[in-house]
Amino acid sequence: MTSGSHPPGTAWLSSFVAWLTPRRIRAQAVILALCLWGVCAVDFATPGVFDRAGNIKFQDFLPLYTAAKMIANGRAHEIYDEQVVAGSEAEIVGGQTAAQLPFLYGPQMALLVVPLAGFPFLLAASAWAALNAFIYGACVYLILKTCSRLVAYSKNVAIAAAAFPPFFHFFVRGQTSALVLACFTAALLAFRAERGWVAGMALGLLVFKPQFLVAVPLILLLARGWKALLGMLISIAAQLAFAWIYFGSGVMGAYFDVFWHASRWMPTAELSLAPIQMHSLRSFWTLLIPWQHVALALYIGSSIVAIATAAVVWRSTCPLALRFAVLALAAILVNPHLFVYDLLVLVPVLLLVVDWALSEMHGPYSLSLLILSYLAFVLPLLGPLSRWTHVQFTVPVFVALLSILYLQCRRSSLSIFASQS
């Protein structure tokens, strides 16, 4: 086998990639988008706050909106009182909710929504979803601009972005995942500009969804990414200090109490089918292993491996696109509470990896990376099957992506070392 050729036994990979022509990918994306958004249109066509299935439209926005109204009315000290919030939510929607929806964000997030608190819930939720959809589109556009090969397929990317299953879930739930994606996008652009401090500060903004900060600080610490790590710590401290000064120790104390006692609200806040909507190592082992302590041990062990792998890659001389993809993948895998809508963070992973693979089509791992990227895009649709299979198929694909990116970066580093010797 000559250098740069594909390994033996990969003919089927070549055939599958050859079958995935831009035209076929575009057709699949159009069909998927029509199906997803057709379902959304039919489901949301009913008048009022409740959809055709009896669920609240933009359900996850309700506690954020409720907390914002309470702050606007001078009741910030009550936003973490579960009974008060539940009563306010029922009053807003004019009926009982299917599940209790406590406010779980830091108070600064509700402050961000206060300008919408004066509008009726459905109008405010629609405006919120539209704004976040715009943020999502802007992030896709900004990342795509950095992809020299993929930018030639910008129309396909736009259609695929509209058909991305996590985007559908994020929109109909009225979630905040676009802000998470915006933090990762800003960090990527800052790293490209060699502004580690700024990149770290962008990642530090993720403290509003702290589960995304389980892996990233440890990766930067182990990889000795001091500028980014210090920028992140400053950003986290600044956001929390602002919230503490603005709302006072009582509100912040209540927030940290909710944060540290998740077991108290999780059984009532999450529906029984919540685990099949999760896509990280924790949910993977919990679904697969019936013994709670064994599943927890496997989650911790596999998370350590993922963090160590990402740290090795981050310290390598591999291209930033692949290193950043590994950083984001590790943040996804180690996240202890990652729902399908938070897979929006896959956007930079998929765009960067596909762009690199297209530019290195004769590399030994390019075909595998293209196929795994395709599967990572599609498999969130099959999440509900894990109710019966007890296997969340996305997670092995994410692990395989992480592993192959590690092998590619190791190969690149060895090649650079050999050329310098």
C-alpha positions, 0 to 999 in steps of 0.5 A, spaced: 500 500 500 502 506 497 502 512 502 496 516 502 492 510 499 486 507 503 487 500 507 485 493 504 478 491 505 475 498 504 472 497 497 465 497 501 467 504 504 469 507 497 462 504 494 458 507 499 461 514 499 461 514 491 453 512 492 452 518 497 453 523 491 451 531 492 445 530 488 442 524 493 444 527 499 440 533 497 434 529 495 435 525 502 435 532 506 429 535 502 425 529 504 427 529 511 426 536 512 419 536 508 417 530 513 420 533 519 417 540 518 410 537 515 409 534 522 411 540 526 406 544 521 400 539 522 402 538 530 402 546 531 396 548 527 391 547 532 389 554 535 392 556 542 397 554 547 397 546 546 399 542 540 395 537 537 398 531 541 396 535 547 403 538 549 405 545 550 407 548 544 415 550 545 414 547 552 421 548 554 421 555 553 415 556 559 419 555 565 424 561 562 418 565 560 415 564 567 421 566 571 422 572 566 415 574 568 416 573 575 423 577 575 419 583 571 414 583 577 419 584 582 418 576 584 425 574 583 426 571 589 421 566 587 423 563 581 426 557 584 420 555 588 417 549 585 410 550 587 410 557 585 413 556 578 408 550 577 402 555 579 405 560 575 406 556 569 399 553 569 396 560 570 400 562 563 398 556 559 391 556 562 391 549 564 395 543 567 402 541 564 404 534 562 410 535 567 412 539 572 417 544 569 422 547 574 426 553 572 433 550 572 438 555 569 442 561 572 437 567 573 441 571 568 438 567 563 431 569 565 434 576 565 435 575 558 428 573 556 425 579 560 424 583 554 419 578 552 415 577 558 410 583 557 408 579 551 403 573 551 406 566 552 405 563 545 407 570 541 414 570 546 415 563 545 415 564 537 419 570 537 424 566 541 424 560 537 425 564 531 431 568 534 434 562 536 433 559 529 436 565 526 442 564 531 443 557 528 443 559 521 448 564 522 453 559 526 452 554 520 454 560 515 460 562 519 463 555 520 461 554 513 465 560 511 472 556 514 471 550 510 474 551 503 472 545 500 465 544 503 463 551 501 462 549 494 456 545 496 453 551 500 446 549 498 446 542 500 449 544 507 443 549 507 438 544 506 441 539 510 442 544 516 434 545 515 433 537 516 438 536 521 434 532 527 436 536 533 435 542 530 427 540 529 427 538 536 430 544 539 425 549 535 419 545 537 421 545 544 423 552 544 430 550 547 436 554 548 441 550 544 443 555 539 446 559 544 450 553 546 452 552 539 454 560 538 459 559 544 462 553 540 462 557 534 465 563 537 470 559 540 472 556 533 473 563 530 477 565 536 482 559 536 482 560 528 485 567 529 490 565 535 486 568 540 486 563 545 483 568 551 477 570 547 476 563 545 476 561 552 471 566 554 466 564 549 467 557 552 466 560 559 459 563 557 457 555 557 456 556 564 448 557 563 448 550 561 454 547 566 453 540 563 457 542 557 463 544 562 464 537 565 470 535 559 472 542 556 476 545 562 479 538 564 481 537 556 484 544 556 488 543 563 491 536 561 493 539 554 496 545 558 492 550 554 493 555 559 490 562 555 484 558 553 483 555 560 484 562 564 479 566 559 474 560 561 475 561 568 475 569 568 468 568 563 465 563 568 467 568 574 464 574 571 457 571 569 456 568 576 459 574 579 454 579 575 448 574 577 450 574 584 451 582 584 444 583 581 440 578 584 443 577 591 445 571 595 438 568 596 437 567 589 444 564 587 443 560 593 437 557 591 440 556 584 446 552 587 441 548 591 437 546 585 443 545 581 446 540 586 440 536 588 438 534 581 435 528 584 430 532 587 426 534 581 429 530 576 423 524 577 418 530 576 421 534 571 422 529 566 417 524 563 419 517 563 421 516 556 427 522 557 432 517 557 431 515 550 432 522 548 439 522 551 445 521 547 451 521 551 456 516 555 452 517 561 445 515 558 448 510 553 451 506 559 444 507 563 440 504 558 445 498 556 446 496 564 441 495 568 445 496 575 446 503 576 452 503 580 456 499 574 453 504 569 455 510 573 462 506 574 462 505 566 460 512 565 466 515 569 471 510 566 469 511 559 469 519 560 476 519 563 478 515 556 474 520 552 477 526 556 484 524 556 484 522 548 481 529 547 487 532 551 492 528 547 489 531 540 489 538 543 496 538 544 498 535 538 500 538 531 494 536 528 490 541 524 485 546 528 479 543 525 480 536 527 482 538 534 476 542 535 472 537 532 475 532 538 474 538 543 466 538 541 465 531 541 468 530 548 464 535 551 458 531 548 460 524 550 462 526 557 456 531 558 451 527 563 445 530 561 445 531 554 438 531 550 437 530 542 436 538 542 443 539 545 446 535 539 446 542 535 453 542 538 455 537 532 454 542 527 462 544 527 464 537 528 460 535 522 462 541 517 469 541 520 470 533 519 467 533 512 471 539 509 477 536 512 475 529 509 473 532 502 480 535 502 484 529 504 480 524 500 486 519 499 488 519 506 487 512 510 481 515 514 477 520 510 472 514 507 471 512 514 470 519 517 465 521 511 461 515 513 461 516 520 459 523 519 453 521 515 451 516 520 452 522 526 447 526 522 441 521 521 442 517 527 438 522 532 432 520 528 432 513 531 433 515 538 426 512 540 428 505 538 433 505 544 426 504 548 427 497 546 434 496 543 437 499 550 442 501 545 443 509 543 446 508 536 449 515 536 454 514 542 458 508 538 458 513 532 461 519 536 466 514 540 468 511 533 469 519 530 473 521 536 477 514 535 479 515 528 480 523 529 485 521 534 488 516 530 488 521 524 492 526 529 497 521 531 498 519 524 499 527 522 504 528 528 508 522 526 509 525 519 511 532 521 516 529 526 519 524 521 519 530 516 523 534 521 528 529 523 
